[in-house]
Amino acid sequence: MDENHKIITHRQTGLCALMHLLVDGICICCLYLMASHFSTTQIIGIFITYNVLAFMSQPFTGMWADRLERKHWMLLASVLLLTLAVLATSAVMSMEWWALGMPVVAVLLGTGNSLFHVWGGKMVAVSTGNDIRDLGTFVATGAFGLSLGAVFCSWPLLYIFLLSLCLLSIIMLHTDESTSSAGSYKVIKNRFGTTFILLSVTALMAAVMTRSFVSESFSEGLPKGSGMVLLIGAMSMLGKMAGGWITHRAGIVRTIVIILLVVVLCFLFRNQSIVALFTGVFAINYTMPVTLYLANIVLSGREGLAFGLLAAALIPGYLFAYMQ
């Protein structure tokens, strides 16, 4: 890959990362607007429906991304579904038969979110040659988008996010390099045996489950409040970005050993120090681009499926953390 191509792909990654922030911000903003309008009992099922669709459907949308020749159709479908979700949210809050409309919003948001994530994960992985720095940059911004949407939830912010997403999508689709990469994904024959692939993917998914459990344990121990939510989101984002860039320089084995030691120490002392909690949030997120990078290697040519499987593995870890 020549230097000019590297610059172009890094710019594309930045564009995808900003869109990732907007997508997650739109989803959480819609849900929080409905939550402020309806009771907890009414809204809890919608949150569950959204999360199941947004995460657990990604292995299936990921397989679709791997088979689809013109990847930009996934982006267009995602933006359309999210736009409909925003309009549906407004309609639901102004009508009497909200019980029928709220599940529609959850389905639109969850499906649109799922499509965007596997589209972005596939595109960044393939266009950059599975560059761990770009993987980290792309996955990082979603956490901060969630915190922005949760803290500053409002109709003006929601429409600003939506319009910005539409504009960035148009820019993406009209970039020559983006259009060519979106339409010319090459399927690379996997060099690993079936047994090795199954064992490796299982191990990576187990690592992701454990990470989501530990991450939630760190976050739950921190004080609540708007400023703290933003700070946690920022720390999560910086941890994922740092994980990609530093690992690229220092190597996977060395950084993983160090980070695991830091995470264990922070977990042991999480009840004694807020510094340990914040350090733990940063360190546990540091590993996210590493697991994605390894999954893309194991499932070479099926990067959409790799992204989707790891995304789906997040949910069991979070559920286990909430049950504690």
Secondary structure, 3 states (H helix, E strand, C coil): CCHHHHHHHHHHHHHHHHHHHHHHHHHHHHHHHHHHHCCHHHHHHHHHHHHHHHHHCHHHHHHHHHHCCCCHHHHHHHHHHHHHHHHHHHHHCCCCCHHHHHHHHHHHHHHHHHHHHHHHHHHHHHHCCCCHHHHHHHHHHHHHHHHHHHHCCCHHHHHHHHHHHHHHHHHHHCCHHHHHHHHCCCCCCCCCCHHHHHHHHHHHHHHHHHHHHHHHHHHHCCCCCHHHHHHHHHHHHHHHHHHHHHHHHHCHHHHHHHHHHHHHHHHHCCCCCHHHHHHHHHHHHHCHHHHHHHHHHHCCCCHHHHHHHHHHCHHHHHHHHHHC
